[in-house]
């Protein structure tokens, strides 16, 4: 049986970092799929695949927001402990 303290031990921003990593990975796979026809001399994929490639940047920004949120929470905790 799990301890209740383990389920709530996620720091602020951890979910954003995980979600950003997943979105980044989906965008990376879409990029590989979009570029593959260039190497295999096949017909290109539809235009929406190029849009899905932009998910790499979106995932990077979401993960960056999670890191910034985690930093801000750490600073708030340090201020509270010092004062």
N, C-alpha and C positions, 0 to 999 in steps of 0.2 A: 504494500500500500504506500502511496506517495505521501510525503510530508507536505502540509499546506504551504509551508514557507518556500518550497521549491517551485510551486506553480506561479507565485507572484514575484519571483526573483528577477524577472526581466527588467532591465534598466529602461528609462525613457528613451525612445528612439530606436530600440532594438527591432520592433515590428516594422518600422519604416525601412530600416537597413535590410531586413530579410525580404520585404516586398520589393524593394529596389533591386536587390540581387536577382530575384525571380523575373522581374520585368526586363532587366538587362539581359538575362540568359535567353528569354524568349526573343528579344530583339536580335541577339547574336545569332540564334538559329535562323531567324528570318533573313538576316543578312547573308549567311552562308547559302541558304536556299536560293536567294535572289541572284547571287554571284555565280552559282554552280553552272547555269547554262552557258556562261561565257567560256568555261573550261571544257565543257562537253559538247560544244557546238550544237546546242539544242535551242528550241524557241524560247524566248524570254517569258517570265511569269507575268501575271497581271499587275497592274499599277499598284493595287493595294498592298502588294508584298513590299514595295519600296517604302510605303508608309509604315508598315510594320517594322521595317528596319530602323525607323526613328525611335523605336521603343528602347534601343540601347541608351540613347541620350536621356530619355525620360527616366529610365531605371537608375542611371547614374545620378541624376538630380534628386530623385526620391531618396536614394541611399545617402547622398550628401546632406539632405535635410535631416535625416535620422541621426547622422553623425553630429551635426550642429545642435540638434535637440539634446543629444546625450551630453555634449560638452556644456551646454547651458545648465542642464540639471546638475552636473558635477560641480559647476561653479556655485550654483545656489546652495548645494549641500555643504560646500567648503565654507561659504560665508556664514551659514547657519551654525556650523561647528566652531568657527573662530569667534563668533560674537555672542 
